[in-house]
Each structure stands twice: as structure tokens, then as C-alpha cells.
Amino acid sequence: MKIIKKVIDWKKKIFLVRMNLDRNTDDIWNIYNLLNTGDFITGTCHRKVQKELQNITKIEKKIITCTLQIKSFQYDAENDSLRINGINARENKWIGIGMTQAMDIQPPRQIMIVKREFDSIHVKRLQ
């Protein structure tokens, strides 16, 4: 795991970390142990979108960057991946605020995590 940016402010209760996840490491397991429901995660995900052209509806799969408020997450040890289900917290062209979305995290990938509730265990896990 390569940490690109880290902001930890105990007074304002801000925990923000942007990182690159590496292959063949325990990065996904460490992220799994770092997350809680209610946290925010920013990363890329796939979204099926409808496109209408002259009365023809076409469904395309887009890769988009979104920020989700985590509702649930599962760790898959076989594939070394993490599946996150959440509510979109930042509107973009393809997803409105409040819409549900899933995100699969598998290295190599860049993600950003924002936590409002954290303790020294979370900080030690990053180290």
C-alpha cells in the first residue's frame, strides 16, 4: 500500500487517506479491517447507463469515479477483493445523489477513504 495523502485531525474528527493498492499484498485485508458502515470511499466502479438514439435504447457499461457512503461490505479471500455497497454521496453525470451503487475493489487500484469516527487502531493499521 502506498499512501499518497493522509490527513488525520483529532480535533476536527477528520480521517482522510488516499492510497494505491498493490497486488500480492495484504492491502485489501487491511482496508477491510479499516472500514466501517457510514464511511465514505471514492474509487472507480462500473455502471450500466441507457442511451437513446432515434427511438433505440442502447445500454452501455461506463467506468466512472464515484464517492459512496458505505452501507455494507464483504471481503472475498479467494479473489483478494472487496465488494462495497453504498449510497452515492457526490453527484456526477451518471449517478444522482442518493442512488445505490456497488464498487469492487481489487488491486491495483487507487482509492480514498474518509472516516468521521476513528481511533488509534485505525491510525496504526495504516502504518
MIVEX-74417 format. One record per residue (C-alpha): residue number from 1; residue in one letter; x, y, z. Coordinates in nm, 4 decimals. Each point is the difference from the previous one (the first is absolute). Last residue first. Layout:
N
REC  num  residuo        c1        c2        c3
REC  NUM        a         X         Y         Z
...
END
This chain:
127
REC  num  residuo        c1        c2        c3
REC  127        q    0.1310    0.2194    0.9423
REC  126        l   -0.3549    0.0279   -0.1284
REC  125        r   -0.1213   -0.2538    0.2568
REC  124        k    0.1523    0.2155    0.2747
REC  123        v   -0.2278    0.2940   -0.0939
REC  122        h   -0.3085   -0.2215    0.0059
REC  121        i    0.1008   -0.1404    0.3387
REC  120        s    0.0523    0.3544    0.1329
REC  119        d   -0.3660    0.0818   -0.0478
REC  118        f   -0.2422    0.0912   -0.2751
REC  117        e   -0.3443    0.1465   -0.0501
REC  116        r   -0.0386    0.2488   -0.2838
REC  115        k    0.1751   -0.2152   -0.2547
REC  114        v    0.1030    0.0923   -0.3543
REC  113        i    0.1574   -0.2659   -0.2212
REC  112        m    0.1621    0.0650   -0.3390
REC  111        i    0.0725   -0.2685   -0.2558
REC  110        q    0.2605   -0.0788   -0.2658
REC  109        r   -0.0021   -0.3487   -0.1489
REC  108        p    0.2350   -0.2854   -0.0742
REC  107        p   -0.1516   -0.1875    0.1701
REC  106        q   -0.3658   -0.0984    0.0321
REC  105        i   -0.2803    0.2159    0.1268
REC  104        d   -0.3484   -0.0711   -0.1281
REC  103        m   -0.2440    0.2881    0.0368
REC  102        a   -0.3769   -0.0263    0.0218
REC  101        q   -0.2460    0.2859   -0.0491
REC  100        t   -0.3199    0.1251    0.1562
REC   99        m   -0.1371    0.3405   -0.0970
REC   98        g   -0.0074    0.2707    0.2672
REC   97        i    0.1704    0.2679   -0.2073
REC   96        g   -0.0418   -0.0598   -0.3715
REC   95        i    0.2224   -0.2328   -0.2022
REC   94        w    0.1101    0.0383   -0.3641
REC   93        k    0.0981    0.3668   -0.0377
REC   92        n    0.1233    0.0364    0.3576
REC   91        e   -0.1507    0.0489    0.3408
REC   90        r    0.2065   -0.0621    0.3081
REC   89        a   -0.1264   -0.2174    0.2874
REC   88        n   -0.1113   -0.3074   -0.1947
REC   87        i   -0.1487   -0.2515    0.2414
REC   86        g    0.1884   -0.3169    0.0746
REC   85        n    0.0954   -0.3558   -0.0737
REC   84        i    0.3675   -0.0937    0.0217
REC   83        r    0.1491   -0.3234   -0.1331
REC   82        l    0.3618   -0.0604    0.1034
REC   81        s    0.2447   -0.2122   -0.1913
REC   80        d    0.2775   -0.2520    0.0576
REC   79        n   -0.1666   -0.2421   -0.2424
REC   78        e   -0.0138   -0.2950    0.2391
REC   77        a   -0.0071    0.2213    0.3109
REC   76        d   -0.3215    0.1797   -0.1002
REC   75        y   -0.0704    0.2726    0.2581
REC   74        q   -0.3512    0.1386    0.0293
REC   73        f   -0.1285    0.3545    0.0439
REC   72        s   -0.3235    0.1649    0.1098
REC   71        k   -0.1601    0.3470    0.0117
REC   70        i    0.3092    0.2013   -0.0939
REC   69        q   -0.0523    0.3616   -0.1024
REC   68        l    0.1187   -0.0093   -0.3567
REC   67        t    0.2124    0.2452   -0.1980
REC   66        c    0.0105   -0.0622   -0.3737
REC   65        t    0.2429   -0.0313   -0.2874
REC   64        i   -0.1500   -0.1508   -0.3117
REC   63        i    0.0589   -0.2930   -0.2320
REC   62        k   -0.2966   -0.0167   -0.2344
REC   61        k   -0.1949   -0.3047   -0.1210
REC   60        e   -0.2325    0.0908   -0.2834
REC   59        i   -0.3666   -0.0776   -0.0519
REC   58        k   -0.1528    0.1119   -0.3298
REC   57        t   -0.3569    0.1139   -0.0362
REC   56        i   -0.1080    0.0644   -0.3576
REC   55        n   -0.2660    0.2668   -0.0613
REC   54        q    0.2420    0.2205   -0.1998
REC   53        l    0.2938   -0.0386    0.2407
REC   52        e   -0.0646   -0.0728    0.3656
REC   51        k    0.2847   -0.0847    0.2350
REC   50        q   -0.0547   -0.2020    0.3125
REC   49        v    0.2750   -0.0327    0.2582
REC   48        k    0.1492   -0.3082    0.1620
REC   47        r    0.2461    0.1017    0.2701
REC   46        h    0.3476   -0.1350    0.0769
REC   45        c    0.2060    0.1329    0.2889
REC   44        t    0.2984    0.2225    0.0658
REC   43        g    0.0945    0.1269    0.3426
REC   42        t   -0.1081    0.2205    0.2863
REC   41        i   -0.0946   -0.1459    0.3368
REC   40        f   -0.2078    0.1603    0.2736
REC   39        d   -0.0524   -0.1539    0.3425
REC   38        g   -0.3540   -0.0678    0.1258
REC   37        t    0.0578   -0.3719    0.0428
REC   36        n    0.3532   -0.0592    0.1236
REC   35        l    0.3257   -0.0471   -0.1897
REC   34        l    0.3541   -0.0545    0.1334
REC   33        n   -0.0195   -0.3777    0.0359
REC   32        y   -0.1070   -0.0388   -0.3640
REC   31        i    0.2726    0.2442   -0.1041
REC   30        n    0.2595   -0.2181    0.1776
REC   29        w   -0.1312   -0.3136   -0.1737
REC   28        i    0.0091    0.1772   -0.3364
REC   27        d    0.3599    0.1167    0.0579
REC   26        d    0.1328   -0.3402    0.1098
REC   25        t    0.2385   -0.0125   -0.2945
REC   24        n    0.0172   -0.1839   -0.3321
REC   23        r   -0.1124    0.2981   -0.2079
REC   22        d    0.0358    0.3550    0.1278
REC   21        l   -0.2639    0.2472    0.1185
REC   20        n    0.0658    0.3675   -0.0665
REC   19        m   -0.1101    0.2298    0.2781
REC   18        r   -0.1980    0.3085    0.0965
REC   17        v   -0.0643    0.0383    0.3732
REC   16        l   -0.2378    0.2262    0.1851
REC   15        f   -0.0813   -0.0094    0.3717
REC   14        i   -0.1679    0.3148    0.1275
REC   13        k   -0.1296    0.0391    0.3532
REC   12        k    0.0556    0.3787    0.0137
REC   11        k    0.2125   -0.0339    0.3152
REC   10        w    0.1634   -0.3336   -0.0908
REC    9        d    0.1127    0.1163   -0.3438
REC    8        i    0.1402   -0.2775   -0.2171
REC    7        v    0.0754    0.0884   -0.3609
REC    6        k    0.1886   -0.2500   -0.2161
REC    5        k    0.0874    0.0320   -0.3668
REC    4        i    0.1714   -0.2344   -0.2442
REC    3        i    0.0293   -0.3040    0.2258
REC    2        k    0.1536   -0.2935   -0.1831
REC    1        m   -0.1387   -0.3341    0.1000
END
